[in-house]
């Protein structure tokens, strides 16, 4: 078992403009080194704005290029969560943590198959934690999720 996140991890919040995304991003920023770790949010129509000092970008790829983030946490509603996961995988992030519950099983099967195909073609492998998980924590360093 390895440590997946630490005090130097840079995190993108997908769904940062929603009530749940805002609340849990605040809670995570308040934990240990979180203020330095949450570096970007993503919302396609709210790019150029910010949430409490966190810049919002139109896409995960754009957020990654601007900040060097390697992890994404997803608080997107079930209907759009599979697309959000795939967007993060396409951006070649190391880790995607999906908090959303209730994602249609068929949508997740499609995403997992696309992830396998990407790796089979020589693409970067992304670790997916979730969906419907509470997140991840490294004590006294960082927490990502709803814990």
SULRACOR-V334709 format. One record per pair of residues at least 24 apart in sequence whose C-alpha atoms are under 8 Angstrom apart, sorted by the first residue. I is the first residue (numbers start at 1). J is the second residue. If there is no record, write none. Layout:
BEGIN
I & J
I & J
END
This chain:
BEGIN
3 & 138
5 & 136
5 & 137
5 & 138
5 & 142
6 & 138
6 & 141
6 & 142
7 & 33
7 & 34
7 & 37
7 & 141
7 & 142
8 & 36
8 & 37
9 & 37
9 & 69
9 & 70
9 & 71
10 & 36
10 & 37
10 & 38
10 & 39
10 & 67
10 & 68
10 & 69
10 & 70
10 & 71
11 & 37
11 & 38
11 & 39
11 & 40
11 & 69
11 & 70
11 & 71
11 & 72
11 & 73
12 & 38
12 & 39
12 & 40
12 & 41
12 & 42
12 & 60
12 & 63
12 & 64
12 & 69
12 & 70
12 & 71
12 & 72
12 & 73
13 & 38
13 & 40
13 & 41
13 & 42
13 & 72
13 & 73
13 & 74
13 & 75
14 & 41
14 & 42
14 & 43
14 & 60
14 & 72
14 & 73
14 & 74
14 & 75
14 & 76
14 & 84
15 & 41
15 & 42
15 & 43
15 & 74
15 & 75
15 & 76
16 & 41
16 & 42
16 & 43
16 & 51
16 & 75
17 & 43
17 & 51
18 & 75
20 & 75
21 & 74
21 & 75
21 & 76
22 & 51
24 & 145
24 & 146
25 & 145
28 & 142
28 & 143
28 & 144
28 & 145
31 & 140
31 & 141
31 & 142
31 & 143
32 & 140
32 & 141
32 & 142
33 & 140
33 & 141
33 & 142
34 & 141
34 & 142
34 & 143
37 & 142
39 & 67
39 & 69
40 & 67
59 & 87
60 & 87
60 & 88
60 & 91
61 & 87
61 & 88
61 & 90
61 & 91
64 & 91
69 & 93
70 & 94
70 & 95
71 & 95
71 & 96
71 & 97
72 & 96
72 & 97
73 & 97
73 & 98
73 & 99
73 & 144
73 & 145
74 & 98
74 & 99
74 & 100
75 & 99
75 & 100
76 & 100
78 & 102
78 & 103
78 & 104
79 & 103
79 & 104
82 & 107
82 & 108
82 & 111
85 & 111
86 & 111
86 & 115
89 & 115
89 & 126
92 & 124
92 & 125
92 & 126
93 & 126
94 & 125
94 & 126
94 & 127
95 & 126
95 & 127
95 & 128
95 & 129
96 & 126
96 & 127
96 & 128
96 & 129
97 & 128
97 & 129
97 & 130
97 & 131
97 & 133
97 & 135
97 & 145
98 & 128
98 & 129
98 & 130
98 & 131
98 & 132
98 & 133
98 & 135
99 & 130
99 & 131
99 & 132
99 & 133
99 & 134
99 & 135
99 & 145
99 & 146
100 & 131
100 & 132
100 & 133
101 & 131
101 & 132
101 & 133
102 & 132
103 & 131
END
